[in-house]
Amino acid sequence: MRRITLRKLHEETGRIVDQAEQGEIIVIQRRGVPVAQLSGISALRRTIQIPDFNKRYARFPRVKTDSGRFLEQDRR
């Protein structure tokens, strides 16, 4: 377990997060008092299936003209 100051965390955030990702536990201190603990997490498994939007859009009716004309007409 490593202890660092809040200032050092601010100055070297990327490097410290990389160390936590590698499994190191880092205790953050403010004025010598521990206030937080930073540690890596295991990869979360995706439990929600993301729908295939291409299949959904394929069911939409096709427009015979471009959308720019619709916008022009709407703005008049």
C-alpha positions in Angstrom: 0.0 0.0 0.0 1.4 3.3 -1.1 0.5 6.7 0.4 0.5 9.9 -1.7 -0.6 13.5 -1.1 -3.5 15.1 -2.8 -1.2 17.4 -4.6 0.9 14.6 -6.1 -2.3 12.9 -7.2 -3.3 16.1 -9.0 0.2 16.4 -10.6 0.5 12.8 -11.7 -3.0 11.5 -12.1 -2.4 9.4 -15.2 0.7 7.6 -13.8 -1.0 6.9 -10.5 -4.1 5.5 -12.1 -1.9 3.3 -14.3 -0.3 2.0 -11.1 -3.7 1.3 -9.5 -4.8 -0.5 -12.6 -1.7 -2.8 -12.2 -3.0 -3.8 -8.8 -1.3 -1.4 -6.4 -3.5 0.1 -3.7 -2.9 3.8 -3.2 -4.1 5.8 -0.2 -4.6 9.5 -0.8 -3.8 11.9 2.1 -4.9 15.4 2.7 -2.6 17.2 5.2 -1.3 13.9 6.4 -4.8 12.4 7.0 -5.9 9.5 4.8 -9.1 10.5 2.9 -9.5 8.1 0.0 -8.2 4.8 -1.4 -7.5 4.2 -5.1 -7.4 0.7 -6.5 -8.0 -1.0 -9.8 -11.2 -2.9 -10.6 -11.6 -6.1 -12.5 -13.1 -5.9 -16.0 -16.8 -5.8 -15.9 -18.7 -8.2 -18.1 -21.2 -6.8 -20.5 -24.6 -8.2 -19.5 -26.7 -6.1 -21.8 -26.8 -6.9 -25.5 -26.7 -3.8 -27.7 -29.2 -4.0 -30.5 -28.0 -4.0 -34.1 -29.2 -0.6 -35.3 -28.4 -1.3 -38.9 -31.2 -3.9 -39.0 -33.5 -1.5 -37.3 -32.7 1.3 -39.8 -33.2 -1.1 -42.7 -36.9 -1.4 -41.9 -37.4 2.4 -42.2 -39.0 3.5 -45.4 -36.7 5.0 -48.0 -37.1 8.7 -48.9 -36.9 9.4 -52.6 -35.4 12.8 -52.3 -32.6 14.2 -50.2 -33.2 15.5 -46.7 -31.8 18.9 -47.6 -34.9 19.7 -49.6 -37.1 18.8 -46.6 -35.1 21.2 -44.5 -35.4 24.0 -47.1 -39.1 23.6 -47.3 -39.5 23.5 -43.6 -37.5 26.8 -43.2 -39.7 28.7 -45.6 
